[in-house]
Each structure stands twice: as C-alpha cells, then as structure tokens.
Amino acid sequence: MNKDDFLYPRGRYYGHVKPENLVFNANLQEFAQRISYICNLETGGKLAPDEAYEQIKALWKQLKKTKKQLQIGESPFQSDGEETTT
C-alpha cells in the first residue's frame, strides 16, 4: 500500500456502470474526502468556521456543476437498458 492509497482511499462502485456515473462517483468520493479534511481542520482549530463554511460551499458548487455537466439524473423517464413504450 502506498501513501496515496492510504491518504486518498477509494471505495468500489456498485451502481450502473456508465462512464458518467463512474466519473461522478470519483468526484463524489473526492468531495467527501475534502469535506472530512476541512471538518477536521476546523475542529482542531486550524481553520476558522467561516473559512471552513466557504470552502465547503465552494466544493458543493463544484460538485453540482460536475453533476450538471455529466447530465446525471437529467432524463428521469429513460431507464438504463429499458425501452419506454408509448
């Protein structure tokens, strides 16, 4: 195990395997890891609460932008692998 695997662990993806889902899952895991670091720094007194809030807010906006760019959840009437009948 190298230090990057220890510092930045990645969980296995169990959802529908599509490129956009895999990319979003990786972004979501990175988001969670960064939020954890920010919370720990704030709890330890190394980061002001206002600064922690602003950093978390910026990360959230970035995650939302990624979701929109990847079009995750934007076609609710089209299921994976299923045809729609009209």
Salt bridges, closest charged atoms under 4 A:
GLU20 OE2 - LYS18 NZ 3.43
GLU30 OE2 - ARG34 NH2 2.95
ASP80 OD2 - HIS16 ND1 3.71
ASP80 OD1 - LYS18 NZ 3.21
